[in-house]
Amino acid sequence: MPSSTQQRPSSIPKAYAATLLLGVAMSPFIINLQGSLSSFYPSSSFFLRRSLSFNDIDKYSTLQDVNDIDPSIESRAKAEASDDKCSNMFLYLPDAQHFSEHGHGSQINTYIVSVLIGTYLNRKVLLVEPPNDMSTYAGASQFGCPVDAFEAIHMKSPASSSSTASNSWQIKENFPGGLSRLIDHPTWLSGGCPIPCADTYSYDDWVKIATAPTAMSTPISCKESNGRTVNVIATGGGEMRKYFRSKARSNHFIANERWGTKLGATLTEARIFSTLSNNAMFDYAVGLMIKAGFLRLQPWIARDVEMFIKSFDLFQKIGTKNQVYDSIHVRRGDKLIMEARDEVVKYWRSQGHSDEENLPTNYIPFAHYLSQFKKEECLVNQLGEVIRIPRVVYVATDDPVVVKEEIANLPNRIDDRTVLWNDCHELSFYFNPTDESAFHLNGDGETGFSDGTEDTCFNRYHRNIASIADMVILAKSRTFV
């Protein structure tokens, strides 16, 4: 039976390697990066001058259109921040219960759940990360090391595992680690509040509380050094997700105006929100979060994602024209073993294959995704000729070798990347240029490299940027399959 396979990461593409190379000599201020490049590359290099212009960095800071965001929500939260409003806290520990070992999707989804629950419980929501010296990850984050993270200028590769090499790469003391390396947690959620009771509760103390079976049901009270009492719920991803599933299944989440206001709603929006229930309620809640600027990437992530995307052949095609495009996500790999297995069996049954142990492939063919581009959408001109609809289609996948072979075998090929589908859809396919060398945040699978290859924080950061770039492109597409 044909099987979908993956390739192990091998090298960093030249366009992105420039970020790592030049970043080691950069000032802490992003604005100086472009000036630093001139000492490495000719000033006449049109590509670098264009791709390293960070005028669009806001565009790459979020997964939504910047025009959908109301910046006054965050501005007002910063202006109104006060310790007096920090008496009821919800602490989410992303590293507890090994959730930092999950992929991007799981970690971000769990973070979204923390926001929904924390605001529902009328609490300020904080992320609590392990101190850098307690992190189990090189560079203090599962999302790797941007060049901004280091204290001094380094001109030697950190790839060596020797103690001398590892000690020479010092992470800045207060540089965000853990999930906060990726996400810029907003003040409208945190209230600008510090981690409570820092004099009496260590990170290890919060981990013990957060991983207890009663974490969600038993808040604790602690006293600040100024005598103020703080009521705290601290939780890791596991207990929190159990709580969310239990409450959601029993319809215990009741929309109310207070919850809507905590999510950034206006008075009118909060009133509308309070009338909703079930899926409509959660859809509206996420809509409010988007309007408030959730989810915002850290500036170094946005900068490097922008630079990376501008190296794509996709960007060369549509970037300067701001052309619309469509996207397809083909997730295979280890998901085919469990999560996607039922869908694969269901598809092949619809095609007349009932023997689950002897299916034509262990995945749903790429051609099935193209069924979204329907013949009914085709139009004819006055002469009765079918009008072709040119479509740029970005394909995000962890199985590019097989998907490209499937595309090569599609009928009605126009050129190496373009096919005519259902009479009128002229589909031109584009891929992430590193899809053949970088798939998962953790390696060539969700549990790391299958051959035990030693990882580095720079390689992990490269995979992080490649994956986030995919997310940004998919989220901003006209049609997402």
C-alpha positions in Angstrom: 0.0 0.0 0.0 1.5 3.4 -0.9 2.4 5.4 2.1 2.9 9.1 2.8 6.4 9.8 3.9 8.4 12.7 5.3 12.0 14.0 4.7 14.3 14.9 7.6 15.4 18.6 8.0 18.7 19.1 6.3 19.6 22.8 5.7 18.4 26.3 6.2 17.5 28.1 2.9 19.8 31.0 2.0 17.1 33.7 2.3 16.4 32.8 5.9 20.0 32.0 6.7 20.7 35.7 6.1 18.5 36.5 9.1 20.6 34.3 11.4 23.9 35.4 10.0 23.2 39.1 10.1 21.3 39.0 13.3 24.3 38.0 15.3 25.8 41.4 14.7 22.6 43.4 15.1 21.7 46.0 17.6 18.9 45.2 20.0 16.8 47.7 18.0 15.2 46.1 14.9 15.4 49.4 13.0 19.2 49.0 12.7 19.0 45.5 11.1 18.7 46.9 7.6 21.7 49.1 8.0 23.7 46.2 9.3 23.0 44.3 6.1 24.9 46.7 3.9 28.2 45.4 5.3 27.4 41.9 4.2 25.5 42.4 0.9 25.8 44.8 -2.0 23.5 47.8 -1.7 22.3 47.1 -5.2 20.7 43.9 -4.2 17.1 44.6 -5.1 15.8 41.4 -3.4 17.4 42.2 0.0 16.4 45.8 -0.1 12.8 44.9 -0.7 12.5 41.8 1.5 14.3 43.4 4.5 12.1 46.5 4.5 9.9 46.0 7.5 7.3 48.6 6.7 4.7 45.8 6.7 5.7 44.3 10.0 2.2 44.9 11.5 0.7 42.9 8.7 2.8 39.9 9.8 2.2 40.4 13.6 -1.3 38.8 13.5 -3.2 36.1 11.7 -6.0 38.5 10.9 -6.2 41.7 8.8 -4.8 44.6 10.8 -7.9 46.6 9.7 -10.0 44.2 11.8 -8.3 45.2 15.0 -9.4 48.0 17.3 -6.1 49.3 18.8 -7.9 51.5 21.3 -8.7 48.4 23.4 -5.1 47.6 24.1 -4.2 51.3 24.5 -7.0 51.9 27.0 -6.0 48.7 29.0 -2.5 50.0 29.3 -3.7 53.4 30.5 -6.0 51.9 33.0 -3.6 49.2 34.3 -3.3 49.3 38.1 -2.2 46.9 40.9 -5.5 47.6 42.6 -7.2 45.6 39.8 -5.0 42.5 40.3 -6.9 40.8 43.1 -8.4 38.0 41.0 -5.9 36.2 38.8 -5.9 33.3 36.4 -2.4 31.8 35.8 -1.8 29.6 32.8 1.4 27.7 32.9 2.1 26.6 29.3 5.1 24.4 30.2 3.3 22.5 32.9 2.1 18.9 32.1 4.4 18.9 29.1 2.2 21.0 26.8 5.4 22.7 25.6 6.2 19.5 23.8 3.1 19.7 21.6 3.0 21.2 18.1 2.0 24.8 17.3 -1.7 24.0 16.9 -2.1 22.3 20.2 -0.2 25.0 22.1 -2.0 27.9 20.5 -5.4 26.2 20.9 -4.7 25.6 24.6 -3.7 29.3 25.0 -7.0 30.3 23.4 -8.9 28.1 25.9 -7.0 29.8 28.8 -8.2 33.2 27.6 -11.8 32.0 27.2 -11.9 30.4 30.7 -9.9 33.1 32.5 -12.2 35.9 31.1 -15.3 33.8 31.8 -14.2 33.5 35.4 -13.8 37.3 35.5 -10.1 37.2 36.2 -6.9 38.8 34.8 -5.1 36.2 32.6 -1.4 35.8 32.9 1.1 33.5 31.3 3.6 32.0 33.8 6.8 30.7 32.2 9.6 28.8 33.8 12.7 30.9 34.6 15.3 30.7 31.8 17.6 28.6 33.9 14.8 26.1 34.6 13.7 25.6 31.0 14.2 22.1 29.5 14.9 23.7 26.1 18.1 25.1 24.8 17.7 28.9 24.7 14.8 28.7 27.2 11.9 28.2 24.8 10.3 25.4 22.7 10.1 28.0 19.9 13.8 28.4 19.5 16.2 31.3 19.6 15.9 34.5 17.6 19.1 36.5 17.4 17.5 39.2 19.6 17.6 36.7 22.5 21.3 36.8 23.1 23.3 39.1 25.4 26.5 39.6 23.4 27.6 39.5 19.8 28.5 35.9 18.8 30.1 34.9 15.6 30.5 31.2 16.2 27.8 28.6 15.5 25.9 27.3 18.6 25.5 23.9 17.0 28.2 22.4 19.1 27.0 20.6 22.2 30.2 21.2 24.1 30.0 23.0 27.4 32.2 25.8 26.1 30.0 26.5 23.2 26.8 26.3 25.1 28.1 28.6 27.8 29.1 31.2 25.3 25.5 31.7 24.2 23.9 33.6 27.0 20.2 34.4 26.8 19.2 37.9 28.0 18.0 37.6 31.6 14.5 39.0 31.0 14.0 37.9 27.4 10.7 36.1 27.1 10.9 32.3 27.2 8.4 29.5 26.7 5.2 30.3 24.8 5.9 34.0 25.5 8.8 33.7 23.0 6.2 33.3 20.3 3.1 35.3 21.6 2.9 38.9 22.9 0.3 38.5 25.6 -1.8 41.7 25.7 -2.5 44.0 28.5 -6.3 43.9 28.0 -6.0 40.3 29.2 -3.3 40.6 31.9 -4.3 44.0 33.2 -0.6 44.8 33.4 -0.6 42.7 36.6 2.7 41.0 37.8 2.8 37.4 38.8 1.2 37.4 42.2 2.9 36.8 45.5 6.4 36.5 44.0 8.0 36.8 47.5 6.3 33.7 48.8 5.5 31.5 45.7 8.2 30.2 43.4 7.6 28.8 39.9 7.9 25.3 41.4 5.1 26.2 43.8 2.8 27.3 41.0 3.6 24.2 39.1 2.5 22.0 42.0 -0.8 24.0 42.3 -1.4 24.0 38.6 -0.9 20.3 38.1 -3.1 19.2 41.0 -6.4 17.5 40.1 -8.3 20.2 41.9 -6.4 23.1 40.2 -9.5 24.5 38.4 -12.0 24.0 41.3 -9.9 25.2 44.2 -8.5 28.7 44.0 -5.8 29.7 46.5 -5.3 33.0 48.3 -1.9 34.5 48.9 -0.7 37.8 50.3 1.5 40.3 48.5 4.3 42.1 50.4 2.1 45.1 50.7 -0.6 43.0 52.6 -3.0 42.8 49.7 -4.7 39.4 49.3 -4.8 37.9 45.8 -7.2 35.1 44.8 -5.5 32.8 42.3 -6.4 29.9 40.0 -3.3 28.4 38.5 -3.5 25.6 36.0 -1.6 23.7 33.3 -3.0 22.7 29.9 -4.3 19.3 30.9 -6.5 20.2 33.8 -7.8 23.3 32.0 -8.8 21.4 28.9 -10.6 18.8 31.0 -12.5 21.6 32.7 -13.4 23.3 29.4 -14.6 20.1 27.8 -16.7 19.2 30.8 -18.3 22.6 31.0 -18.9 22.9 27.3 -20.5 19.5 27.0 -22.9 20.2 29.8 -23.6 23.8 28.4 -22.4 25.4 31.7 -20.8 28.3 29.8 -23.5 31.1 29.9 -22.8 34.2 27.9 -23.1 37.4 29.9 -22.3 41.1 29.4 -19.4 41.0 31.9 -17.7 38.2 30.0 -18.1 40.1 26.7 -16.6 43.2 28.2 -13.6 41.2 29.4 -13.1 40.2 25.8 -13.1 43.8 24.6 -16.8 44.2 23.6 -18.5 47.5 23.5 -21.7 47.8 25.5 -23.8 47.0 22.4 -21.6 44.0 21.5 -21.7 42.8 25.1 -25.5 42.8 25.0 -25.6 40.9 21.8 -23.1 38.4 23.1 -25.2 37.8 26.2 -28.1 36.5 24.1 -26.0 33.8 22.4 -25.3 30.2 23.4 -23.3 27.1 22.4 -21.3 27.5 19.1 -22.7 30.9 18.3 -21.5 32.1 21.7 -17.9 30.8 21.2 -17.8 32.1 17.6 -18.8 35.6 18.8 -16.3 35.4 21.7 -13.4 34.6 19.3 -14.6 37.4 17.1 -14.3 39.8 20.0 -10.8 38.5 20.7 -9.8 39.1 17.1 -11.1 42.6 17.2 -9.1 43.2 20.4 -5.9 42.1 18.6 -5.6 38.5 19.6 -3.4 36.6 18.6 -0.3 38.9 18.3 3.1 37.6 17.6 6.3 38.9 19.2 8.1 41.5 17.1 11.0 39.3 16.3 8.7 36.6 15.1 6.7 39.0 12.9 10.0 40.4 11.5 11.5 37.0 10.6 8.1 35.7 9.2 7.9 38.8 7.0 11.4 38.3 5.7 10.8 34.6 5.2 7.6 35.0 3.3 9.1 37.6 1.1 11.6 35.0 -0.1 8.8 32.8 -1.4 8.1 32.4 -5.1 4.5 32.9 -4.0 5.4 36.4 -2.8 7.2 37.2 -6.0 3.9 36.3 -7.8 1.4 38.2 -5.6 3.3 40.4 -3.1 3.8 43.6 -5.0 0.3 43.4 -6.5 -1.5 42.4 -3.2 -3.2 39.7 -5.3 -5.7 37.4 -3.7 -4.9 33.8 -3.4 -6.4 30.5 -2.2 -4.8 27.9 0.2 -4.9 24.2 0.9 -3.6 22.5 4.1 -2.7 18.9 3.6 -1.8 17.4 7.0 -0.5 13.8 6.9 2.5 12.4 8.7 1.9 11.0 12.2 -1.7 12.3 12.1 -2.6 9.5 9.7 -2.0 6.9 12.5 -4.8 8.1 14.8 -6.5 11.5 14.4 -7.1 11.3 10.6 -7.5 7.6 10.3 -11.3 7.6 10.5 -11.6 10.3 7.8 -9.2 8.3 5.5 -11.3 5.2 5.9 -14.5 7.1 5.4 -13.2 8.7 2.1 -12.1 5.3 0.6 -15.4 3.7 1.6 -17.1 6.4 -0.5 -14.9 5.3 -3.4 -15.9 1.7 -3.0 -13.0 0.4 -0.9 -14.4 -1.3 2.2 -11.3 -3.3 3.4 -9.7 -1.0 6.0 -6.5 -3.0 6.0 -6.0 -2.8 2.2 -6.8 0.8 1.1 -5.2 2.2 -2.0 -3.3 4.8 0.1 -3.2 5.6 3.8 -4.2 9.2 3.1 -6.9 11.1 1.3 -5.6 12.0 -2.2 -4.7 15.6 -3.0 -7.2 15.6 -5.9 -10.1 15.3 -3.4 -9.1 18.7 -1.9 -9.6 20.2 -5.3 -13.2 19.3 -5.4 -13.8 22.6 -3.7 -13.2 24.3 -7.0 -16.5 23.4 -8.6 -17.5 23.2 -12.2 -20.7 25.1 -11.3 -18.6 28.2 -10.8 -17.5 28.2 -14.5 -18.9 31.0 -16.7 -19.1 31.3 -20.5 -18.6 34.3 -22.7 -20.9 35.5 -25.5 -19.3 33.1 -27.9 -20.1 30.2 -25.6 -16.5 29.7 -24.6 -15.7 28.7 -21.0 -14.0 31.6 -19.2 -10.9 30.4 -17.3 -10.5 31.6 -13.7 -6.7 31.9 -12.8 -6.1 31.0 -9.2 -2.9 31.1 -7.2 -3.1 28.2 -4.7 -0.7 27.9 -1.7 -0.2 24.4 -0.5 0.9 23.9 3.2 1.9 20.3 3.9 4.1 18.1 5.9 4.3 15.7 2.9 5.5 17.8 0.0 7.3 15.1 -1.9 4.1 13.0 -2.3 1.8 16.0 -2.9 4.0 17.3 -5.6 4.0 13.8 -7.3 0.2 13.8 -7.1 0.1 17.3 -8.7 2.4 16.1 -11.4 0.0 13.2 -12.2 -3.1 15.4 -12.4 -4.8 15.7 -15.8 -4.9 18.8 -18.0 -1.5 20.2 -17.0 -0.7 23.6 -18.4 2.9 23.9 -17.1 5.0 22.5 -14.2 2.9 24.2 -11.5 -0.5 24.8 -13.3 -3.4 22.5 -14.1 -6.9 23.2 -15.6 -9.5 21.8 -13.1 -13.2 21.3 -13.8 -13.0 23.1 -17.1 -12.3 26.6 -15.9 -10.2 26.7 -12.7 -6.6 27.4 -13.7 -4.8 26.4 -10.6 -1.2 27.4 -10.1 0.4 25.7 -7.0 3.0 27.2 -4.7 4.8 25.6 -1.7 6.8 26.7 1.3 10.4 26.6 0.0 11.5 24.6 3.1 8.7 22.1 3.1 11.1 19.4 2.0 13.4 20.1 5.0 11.2 21.3 7.9 7.9 20.0 9.1 7.3 19.9 12.8 8.3 22.2 15.6 9.9 19.3 17.4 11.7 17.7 14.4 10.7 15.2 11.7 7.8 14.2 13.9 5.9 15.5 17.0 8.2 13.5 19.3 11.5 14.8 17.8 13.9 13.4 15.2 13.3 9.7 14.5 17.1 9.0 14.3 17.9 10.8 17.5 19.6 13.8 15.8 20.6 16.5 18.3 18.6 19.7 18.0 19.7 23.3 18.4 17.7 26.4 19.4 18.5 28.0 16.0 17.3 25.0 14.1 14.2 24.9 16.2 13.6 28.6 15.6 13.9 28.1 11.9 11.2 25.4 12.0 9.1 27.7 14.1 9.3 30.5 11.6 8.6 28.2 8.7 5.4 26.9 10.5 4.2 30.3 11.6 4.7 31.6 8.0 2.4 28.8 6.8 -0.2 29.9 9.4 0.0 33.5 8.4 -0.4 32.7 4.7 -3.3 30.3 5.3 -5.1 32.7 7.6 -4.9 35.5 5.1 -6.0 33.6 2.0 -9.3 34.1 0.2 -10.3 30.4 0.3 -8.9 27.9 2.8 -9.4 24.2 2.2 
